[in-house]
């Protein structure tokens, strides 16, 4: 199972990134769990200074932008 983490405070960009990540995982048919990390201290533990950010299985894959479902699919594959 893939653990997809959305790092951000819950802004509209964070919500869009969450939607895109769910869409990508569903299209690939992978088992996944989405966790929203909103605590600024937890976000900083990832070394992230700009949100939204996307982490897959604990590794940060994207920072400071909303990436498309197609880009996310490449990270999940």
Gaussian input, Z-matrix of N, CA and C with variables (Angstrom, degrees):
# hf/3-21g

backbone

0 1
 N
 C     1     B1
 C     2     B2     1     A1
 N     3     B3     2     A2     1     D1
 C     4     B4     3     A3     2     D2
 C     5     B5     4     A4     3     D3
 N     6     B6     5     A5     4     D4
 C     7     B7     6     A6     5     D5
 C     8     B8     7     A7     6     D6
 N     9     B9     8     A8     7     D7
 C    10    B10     9     A9     8     D8
 C    11    B11    10    A10     9     D9
 N    12    B12    11    A11    10    D10
 C    13    B13    12    A12    11    D11
 C    14    B14    13    A13    12    D12
 N    15    B15    14    A14    13    D13
 C    16    B16    15    A15    14    D14
 C    17    B17    16    A16    15    D15
 N    18    B18    17    A17    16    D16
 C    19    B19    18    A18    17    D17
 C    20    B20    19    A19    18    D18
 N    21    B21    20    A20    19    D19
 C    22    B22    21    A21    20    D20
 C    23    B23    22    A22    21    D21
 N    24    B24    23    A23    22    D22
 C    25    B25    24    A24    23    D23
 C    26    B26    25    A25    24    D24
 N    27    B27    26    A26    25    D25
 C    28    B28    27    A27    26    D26
 C    29    B29    28    A28    27    D27
 N    30    B30    29    A29    28    D28
 C    31    B31    30    A30    29    D29
 C    32    B32    31    A31    30    D30
 N    33    B33    32    A32    31    D31
 C    34    B34    33    A33    32    D32
 C    35    B35    34    A34    33    D33
 N    36    B36    35    A35    34    D34
 C    37    B37    36    A36    35    D35
 C    38    B38    37    A37    36    D36
 N    39    B39    38    A38    37    D37
 C    40    B40    39    A39    38    D38
 C    41    B41    40    A40    39    D39
 N    42    B42    41    A41    40    D40
 C    43    B43    42    A42    41    D41
 C    44    B44    43    A43    42    D42
 N    45    B45    44    A44    43    D43
 C    46    B46    45    A45    44    D44
 C    47    B47    46    A46    45    D45
 N    48    B48    47    A47    46    D46
 C    49    B49    48    A48    47    D47
 C    50    B50    49    A49    48    D48
 N    51    B51    50    A50    49    D49
 C    52    B52    51    A51    50    D50
 C    53    B53    52    A52    51    D51
 N    54    B54    53    A53    52    D52
 C    55    B55    54    A54    53    D53
 C    56    B56    55    A55    54    D54
 N    57    B57    56    A56    55    D55
 C    58    B58    57    A57    56    D56
 C    59    B59    58    A58    57    D57
 N    60    B60    59    A59    58    D58
 C    61    B61    60    A60    59    D59
 C    62    B62    61    A61    60    D60
 N    63    B63    62    A62    61    D61
 C    64    B64    63    A63    62    D62
 C    65    B65    64    A64    63    D63
 N    66    B66    65    A65    64    D64
 C    67    B67    66    A66    65    D65
 C    68    B68    67    A67    66    D66
 N    69    B69    68    A68    67    D67
 C    70    B70    69    A69    68    D68
 C    71    B71    70    A70    69    D69
 N    72    B72    71    A71    70    D70
 C    73    B73    72    A72    71    D71
 C    74    B74    73    A73    72    D72
 N    75    B75    74    A74    73    D73
 C    76    B76    75    A75    74    D74
 C    77    B77    76    A76    75    D75
 N    78    B78    77    A77    76    D76
 C    79    B79    78    A78    77    D77
 C    80    B80    79    A79    78    D78
 N    81    B81    80    A80    79    D79
 C    82    B82    81    A81    80    D80
 C    83    B83    82    A82    81    D81
 N    84    B84    83    A83    82    D82
 C    85    B85    84    A84    83    D83
 C    86    B86    85    A85    84    D84
 N    87    B87    86    A86    85    D85
 C    88    B88    87    A87    86    D86
 C    89    B89    88    A88    87    D87
 N    90    B90    89    A89    88    D88
 C    91    B91    90    A90    89    D89
 C    92    B92    91    A91    90    D90
 N    93    B93    92    A92    91    D91
 C    94    B94    93    A93    92    D92
 C    95    B95    94    A94    93    D93
 N    96    B96    95    A95    94    D94
 C    97    B97    96    A96    95    D95
 C    98    B98    97    A97    96    D96
 N    99    B99    98    A98    97    D97
 C   100   B100    99    A99    98    D98
 C   101   B101   100   A100    99    D99
 N   102   B102   101   A101   100   D100
 C   103   B103   102   A102   101   D101
 C   104   B104   103   A103   102   D102
 N   105   B105   104   A104   103   D103
 C   106   B106   105   A105   104   D104
 C   107   B107   106   A106   105   D105
 N   108   B108   107   A107   106   D106
 C   109   B109   108   A108   107   D107
 C   110   B110   109   A109   108   D108
 N   111   B111   110   A110   109   D109
 C   112   B112   111   A111   110   D110
 C   113   B113   112   A112   111   D111
 N   114   B114   113   A113   112   D112
 C   115   B115   114   A114   113   D113
 C   116   B116   115   A115   114   D114
 N   117   B117   116   A116   115   D115
 C   118   B118   117   A117   116   D116
 C   119   B119   118   A118   117   D117
 N   120   B120   119   A119   118   D118
 C   121   B121   120   A120   119   D119
 C   122   B122   121   A121   120   D120
 N   123   B123   122   A122   121   D121
 C   124   B124   123   A123   122   D122
 C   125   B125   124   A124   123   D123
 N   126   B126   125   A125   124   D124
 C   127   B127   126   A126   125   D125
 C   128   B128   127   A127   126   D126
 N   129   B129   128   A128   127   D127
 C   130   B130   129   A129   128   D128
 C   131   B131   130   A130   129   D129
 N   132   B132   131   A131   130   D130
 C   133   B133   132   A132   131   D131
 C   134   B134   133   A133   132   D132
 N   135   B135   134   A134   133   D133
 C   136   B136   135   A135   134   D134
 C   137   B137   136   A136   135   D135
 N   138   B138   137   A137   136   D136
 C   139   B139   138   A138   137   D137
 C   140   B140   139   A139   138   D138
 N   141   B141   140   A140   139   D139
 C   142   B142   141   A141   140   D140
 C   143   B143   142   A142   141   D141
 N   144   B144   143   A143   142   D142
 C   145   B145   144   A144   143   D143
 C   146   B146   145   A145   144   D144
 N   147   B147   146   A146   145   D145
 C   148   B148   147   A147   146   D146
 C   149   B149   148   A148   147   D147
 N   150   B150   149   A149   148   D148
 C   151   B151   150   A150   149   D149
 C   152   B152   151   A151   150   D150
 N   153   B153   152   A152   151   D151
 C   154   B154   153   A153   152   D152
 C   155   B155   154   A154   153   D153
 N   156   B156   155   A155   154   D154
 C   157   B157   156   A156   155   D155
 C   158   B158   157   A157   156   D156
 N   159   B159   158   A158   157   D157
 C   160   B160   159   A159   158   D158
 C   161   B161   160   A160   159   D159
 N   162   B162   161   A161   160   D160
 C   163   B163   162   A162   161   D161
 C   164   B164   163   A163   162   D162
 N   165   B165   164   A164   163   D163
 C   166   B166   165   A165   164   D164
 C   167   B167   166   A166   165   D165
 N   168   B168   167   A167   166   D166
 C   169   B169   168   A168   167   D167
 C   170   B170   169   A169   168   D168
 N   171   B171   170   A170   169   D169
 C   172   B172   171   A171   170   D170
 C   173   B173   172   A172   171   D171
 N   174   B174   173   A173   172   D172
 C   175   B175   174   A174   173   D173
 C   176   B176   175   A175   174   D174
 N   177   B177   176   A176   175   D175
 C   178   B178   177   A177   176   D176
 C   179   B179   178   A178   177   D177
 N   180   B180   179   A179   178   D178
 C   181   B181   180   A180   179   D179
 C   182   B182   181   A181   180   D180
 N   183   B183   182   A182   181   D181
 C   184   B184   183   A183   182   D182
 C   185   B185   184   A184   183   D183
 N   186   B186   185   A185   184   D184
 C   187   B187   186   A186   185   D185
 C   188   B188   187   A187   186   D186
 N   189   B189   188   A188   187   D187
 C   190   B190   189   A189   188   D188
 C   191   B191   190   A190   189   D189
 N   192   B192   191   A191   190   D190
 C   193   B193   192   A192   191   D191
 C   194   B194   193   A193   192   D192
 N   195   B195   194   A194   193   D193
 C   196   B196   195   A195   194   D194
 C   197   B197   196   A196   195   D195
 N   198   B198   197   A197   196   D196
 C   199   B199   198   A198   197   D197
 C   200   B200   199   A199   198   D198
 N   201   B201   200   A200   199   D199
 C   202   B202   201   A201   200   D200
 C   203   B203   202   A202   201   D201
 N   204   B204   203   A203   202   D202
 C   205   B205   204   A204   203   D203
 C   206   B206   205   A205   204   D204
 N   207   B207   206   A206   205   D205
 C   208   B208   207   A207   206   D206
 C   209   B209   208   A208   207   D207
 N   210   B210   209   A209   208   D208
 C   211   B211   210   A210   209   D209
 C   212   B212   211   A211   210   D210
 N   213   B213   212   A212   211   D211
 C   214   B214   213   A213   212   D212
 C   215   B215   214   A214   213   D213
 N   216   B216   215   A215   214   D214
 C   217   B217   216   A216   215   D215
 C   218   B218   217   A217   216   D216
 N   219   B219   218   A218   217   D217
 C   220   B220   219   A219   218   D218
 C   221   B221   220   A220   219   D219
 N   222   B222   221   A221   220   D220
 C   223   B223   222   A222   221   D221
 C   224   B224   223   A223   222   D222
 N   225   B225   224   A224   223   D223
 C   226   B226   225   A225   224   D224
 C   227   B227   226   A226   225   D225
 N   228   B228   227   A227   226   D226
 C   229   B229   228   A228   227   D227
 C   230   B230   229   A229   228   D228

   B1=1.4551
   B2=1.5351
   B3=1.3210
   B4=1.4650
   B5=1.5238
   B6=1.3144
   B7=1.4615
   B8=1.5158
   B9=1.3223
   B10=1.4617
   B11=1.5214
   B12=1.3329
   B13=1.4536
   B14=1.5232
   B15=1.3161
   B16=1.4552
   B17=1.5232
   B18=1.3191
   B19=1.4599
   B20=1.5194
   B21=1.3177
   B22=1.4565
   B23=1.5121
   B24=1.3148
   B25=1.4598
   B26=1.5189
   B27=1.3186
   B28=1.4609
   B29=1.5155
   B30=1.3170
   B31=1.4623
   B32=1.5381
   B33=1.3311
   B34=1.4715
   B35=1.5406
   B36=1.3255
   B37=1.4693
   B38=1.5197
   B39=1.3349
   B40=1.4640
   B41=1.5318
   B42=1.3259
   B43=1.4626
   B44=1.5246
   B45=1.3334
   B46=1.4665
   B47=1.5245
   B48=1.3365
   B49=1.4618
   B50=1.5247
   B51=1.3215
   B52=1.4673
   B53=1.5288
   B54=1.3371
   B55=1.4752
   B56=1.5243
   B57=1.3352
   B58=1.4675
   B59=1.5265
   B60=1.3308
   B61=1.4688
   B62=1.5334
   B63=1.3314
   B64=1.4734
   B65=1.5229
   B66=1.3145
   B67=1.4629
   B68=1.5281
   B69=1.3220
   B70=1.4733
   B71=1.5255
   B72=1.3312
   B73=1.4683
   B74=1.5249
   B75=1.3411
   B76=1.4691
   B77=1.5200
   B78=1.3521
   B79=1.4648
   B80=1.5252
   B81=1.3338
   B82=1.4625
   B83=1.5232
   B84=1.3242
   B85=1.4548
   B86=1.5174
   B87=1.3406
   B88=1.4653
   B89=1.5304
   B90=1.3283
   B91=1.4718
   B92=1.5200
   B93=1.3215
   B94=1.4636
   B95=1.5155
   B96=1.3138
   B97=1.4565
   B98=1.5207
   B99=1.3277
   B100=1.4686
   B101=1.5200
   B102=1.3095
   B103=1.4608
   B104=1.5221
   B105=1.3194
   B106=1.4665
   B107=1.5220
   B108=1.3268
   B109=1.4550
   B110=1.5243
   B111=1.3333
   B112=1.4648
   B113=1.5276
   B114=1.3238
   B115=1.4677
   B116=1.5289
   B117=1.3176
   B118=1.4652
   B119=1.5289
   B120=1.3314
   B121=1.4643
   B122=1.5257
   B123=1.3285
   B124=1.4720
   B125=1.5301
   B126=1.3305
   B127=1.4692
   B128=1.5283
   B129=1.3343
   B130=1.4604
   B131=1.5245
   B132=1.3330
   B133=1.4767
   B134=1.5296
   B135=1.3364
   B136=1.4609
   B137=1.5345
   B138=1.3276
   B139=1.4640
   B140=1.5214
   B141=1.3275
   B142=1.4644
   B143=1.5269
   B144=1.3370
   B145=1.4626
   B146=1.5302
   B147=1.3329
   B148=1.4706
   B149=1.5151
   B150=1.3328
   B151=1.4571
   B152=1.5243
   B153=1.3065
   B154=1.4556
   B155=1.5294
   B156=1.3211
   B157=1.4569
   B158=1.5228
   B159=1.3188
   B160=1.4599
   B161=1.5184
   B162=1.3282
   B163=1.4595
   B164=1.5268
   B165=1.3338
   B166=1.4590
   B167=1.5230
   B168=1.3293
   B169=1.4675
   B170=1.5286
   B171=1.3326
   B172=1.4536
   B173=1.5142
   B174=1.3483
   B175=1.4653
   B176=1.5246
   B177=1.3317
   B178=1.4640
   B179=1.5328
   B180=1.3254
   B181=1.4685
   B182=1.5243
   B183=1.3213
   B184=1.4601
   B185=1.5203
   B186=1.3379
   B187=1.4643
   B188=1.5266
   B189=1.3304
   B190=1.4536
   B191=1.5090
   B192=1.3381
   B193=1.4692
   B194=1.5218
   B195=1.3226
   B196=1.4672
   B197=1.5204
   B198=1.3288
   B199=1.4593
   B200=1.5227
   B201=1.3168
   B202=1.4646
   B203=1.5273
   B204=1.3298
   B205=1.4634
   B206=1.5323
   B207=1.3434
   B208=1.4697
   B209=1.5194
   B210=1.3347
   B211=1.4731
   B212=1.5326
   B213=1.3181
   B214=1.4653
   B215=1.5165
   B216=1.3379
   B217=1.4727
   B218=1.5274
   B219=1.3405
   B220=1.4710
   B221=1.5373
   B222=1.3302
   B223=1.4651
   B224=1.5299
   B225=1.3268
   B226=1.4508
   B227=1.5254
   B228=1.3201
   B229=1.4724
   B230=1.5154
   A1=109.57
   A2=114.89
   A3=120.92
   A4=109.16
   A5=115.84
   A6=120.63
   A7=107.04
   A8=115.73
   A9=122.13
   A10=107.17
   A11=115.70
   A12=119.61
   A13=109.58
   A14=115.32
   A15=122.02
   A16=106.24
   A17=116.18
   A18=121.01
   A19=108.18
   A20=116.36
   A21=119.96
   A22=110.73
   A23=115.00
   A24=120.81
   A25=113.94
   A26=117.84
   A27=120.48
   A28=113.34
   A29=116.74
   A30=121.84
   A31=110.03
   A32=117.93
   A33=119.83
   A34=113.31
   A35=117.70
   A36=119.98
   A37=110.98
   A38=116.48
   A39=120.63
   A40=110.20
   A41=115.32
   A42=120.12
   A43=110.88
   A44=116.78
   A45=120.72
   A46=110.39
   A47=116.88
   A48=120.24
   A49=110.59
   A50=116.97
   A51=121.32
   A52=109.96
   A53=116.39
   A54=120.68
   A55=110.63
   A56=116.42
   A57=120.66
   A58=111.40
   A59=116.87
   A60=120.78
   A61=110.50
   A62=115.96
   A63=119.48
   A64=110.38
   A65=115.97
   A66=121.30
   A67=110.47
   A68=116.82
   A69=121.40
   A70=111.24
   A71=116.55
   A72=120.71
   A73=110.91
   A74=116.07
   A75=119.97
   A76=111.03
   A77=116.54
   A78=119.95
   A79=111.65
   A80=116.49
   A81=120.36
   A82=112.16
   A83=115.52
   A84=119.38
   A85=113.10
   A86=117.72
   A87=120.07
   A88=109.72
   A89=114.43
   A90=119.24
   A91=106.16
   A92=115.91
   A93=118.18
   A94=111.17
   A95=113.25
   A96=121.76
   A97=105.50
   A98=116.80
   A99=119.87
   A100=108.72
   A101=114.95
   A102=120.99
   A103=107.61
   A104=115.56
   A105=120.00
   A106=107.64
   A107=116.11
   A108=121.61
   A109=107.12
   A110=116.38
   A111=120.41
   A112=112.68
   A113=117.33
   A114=121.28
   A115=108.97
   A116=116.44
   A117=121.29
   A118=111.56
   A119=117.79
   A120=120.73
   A121=111.10
   A122=116.28
   A123=120.38
   A124=110.30
   A125=115.84
   A126=120.32
   A127=109.74
   A128=116.59
   A129=120.38
   A130=112.26
   A131=117.50
   A132=120.77
   A133=110.70
   A134=116.63
   A135=121.12
   A136=111.08
   A137=116.89
   A138=120.74
   A139=112.01
   A140=116.55
   A141=121.64
   A142=109.42
   A143=115.65
   A144=120.47
   A145=112.12
   A146=117.29
   A147=121.59
   A148=108.94
   A149=114.91
   A150=118.73
   A151=108.78
   A152=120.01
   A153=124.70
   A154=111.12
   A155=114.81
   A156=120.74
   A157=108.12
   A158=114.70
   A159=121.31
   A160=108.35
   A161=116.06
   A162=121.05
   A163=107.93
   A164=115.56
   A165=121.14
   A166=106.64
   A167=115.87
   A168=121.91
   A169=111.88
   A170=116.20
   A171=121.27
   A172=115.99
   A173=117.37
   A174=120.74
   A175=109.54
   A176=116.07
   A177=120.62
   A178=108.81
   A179=115.95
   A180=122.00
   A181=112.48
   A182=117.60
   A183=121.18
   A184=108.65
   A185=116.07
   A186=121.14
   A187=110.04
   A188=115.91
   A189=121.45
   A190=117.04
   A191=117.85
   A192=118.29
   A193=110.33
   A194=114.33
   A195=121.06
   A196=106.48
   A197=115.83
   A198=119.35
   A199=109.90
   A200=115.36
   A201=121.05
   A202=111.41
   A203=116.18
   A204=119.23
   A205=112.03
   A206=117.76
   A207=120.19
   A208=111.45
   A209=117.62
   A210=120.61
   A211=110.24
   A212=116.59
   A213=121.15
   A214=110.50
   A215=116.65
   A216=120.26
   A217=111.11
   A218=116.09
   A219=120.26
   A220=110.96
   A221=116.16
   A222=120.78
   A223=111.40
   A224=116.89
   A225=121.37
   A226=112.89
   A227=116.18
   A228=120.24
   A229=111.76
   D1=133.89
   D2=177.96
   D3=-84.99
   D4=136.11
   D5=174.61
   D6=-103.84
   D7=112.89
   D8=-179.65
   D9=-104.49
   D10=123.20
   D11=179.95
   D12=-115.91
   D13=129.95
   D14=175.42
   D15=-102.32
   D16=117.14
   D17=-178.23
   D18=-100.09
   D19=116.19
   D20=179.90
   D21=171.49
   D22=169.47
   D23=-173.41
   D24=-87.94
   D25=1.29
   D26=179.83
   D27=98.84
   D28=19.97
   D29=179.05
   D30=-72.00
   D31=168.82
   D32=178.87
   D33=-55.44
   D34=-36.79
   D35=178.56
   D36=-65.40
   D37=-37.97
   D38=178.42
   D39=-63.88
   D40=-41.55
   D41=179.85
   D42=-64.60
   D43=-40.64
   D44=179.34
   D45=-65.81
   D46=-40.93
   D47=178.06
   D48=-62.95
   D49=-37.80
   D50=177.16
   D51=-62.29
   D52=-46.35
   D53=178.50
   D54=-59.21
   D55=-45.25
   D56=-178.63
   D57=-64.05
   D58=-39.13
   D59=-180.00
   D60=-66.49
   D61=-42.80
   D62=178.69
   D63=-63.43
   D64=-43.25
   D65=179.85
   D66=-60.54
   D67=-45.59
   D68=-178.96
   D69=-62.90
   D70=-45.04
   D71=-178.88
   D72=-64.31
   D73=-41.21
   D74=179.48
   D75=-65.47
   D76=-42.17
   D77=-179.98
   D78=-63.36
   D79=-35.82
   D80=178.54
   D81=-77.94
   D82=-19.96
   D83=-178.64
   D84=74.59
   D85=24.84
   D86=179.17
   D87=-89.89
   D88=149.50
   D89=174.09
   D90=-74.28
   D91=132.35
   D92=-177.00
   D93=-146.94
   D94=161.53
   D95=175.13
   D96=-134.40
   D97=131.00
   D98=178.90
   D99=-105.54
   D100=129.92
   D101=177.16
   D102=-122.56
   D103=130.09
   D104=176.66
   D105=-97.73
   D106=120.18
   D107=179.63
   D108=-102.56
   D109=107.47
   D110=-174.82
   D111=-109.15
   D112=-14.57
   D113=-179.19
   D114=-73.88
   D115=122.02
   D116=-174.98
   D117=-59.79
   D118=-34.46
   D119=178.72
   D120=-67.51
   D121=-39.42
   D122=177.13
   D123=-65.62
   D124=-41.82
   D125=179.29
   D126=-60.85
   D127=-42.35
   D128=-178.99
   D129=-66.82
   D130=-27.11
   D131=176.88
   D132=-62.64
   D133=-25.60
   D134=176.53
   D135=-79.67
   D136=-8.58
   D137=-176.54
   D138=81.01
   D139=18.60
   D140=-176.63
   D141=-93.98
   D142=127.88
   D143=178.89
   D144=-109.34
   D145=-15.35
   D146=179.07
   D147=-126.45
   D148=138.14
   D149=176.74
   D150=-115.75
   D151=160.64
   D152=1.35
   D153=-77.82
   D154=157.09
   D155=175.77
   D156=-132.54
   D157=155.85
   D158=-179.01
   D159=-124.32
   D160=129.47
   D161=174.95
   D162=-122.74
   D163=139.97
   D164=176.67
   D165=-120.42
   D166=124.02
   D167=-177.83
   D168=50.81
   D169=40.35
   D170=175.30
   D171=84.82
   D172=-3.51
   D173=179.72
   D174=-106.35
   D175=128.28
   D176=-179.28
   D177=-71.40
   D178=127.13
   D179=-177.11
   D180=-110.47
   D181=-25.41
   D182=-176.81
   D183=-152.62
   D184=140.84
   D185=-178.61
   D186=-136.07
   D187=134.55
   D188=169.70
   D189=77.65
   D190=11.22
   D191=178.48
   D192=-153.26
   D193=161.15
   D194=175.35
   D195=-94.29
   D196=115.63
   D197=179.95
   D198=-98.52
   D199=157.13
   D200=-174.24
   D201=-76.99
   D202=160.39
   D203=175.62
   D204=-55.83
   D205=-37.03
   D206=179.71
   D207=-63.69
   D208=-40.31
   D209=177.55
   D210=-65.54
   D211=-39.62
   D212=179.81
   D213=-66.06
   D214=-38.33
   D215=179.77
   D216=-57.42
   D217=-40.12
   D218=178.98
   D219=-62.02
   D220=-35.01
   D221=-178.96
   D222=-75.10
   D223=-28.26
   D224=-178.18
   D225=-86.96
   D226=-23.18
   D227=-175.21
   D228=-69.79

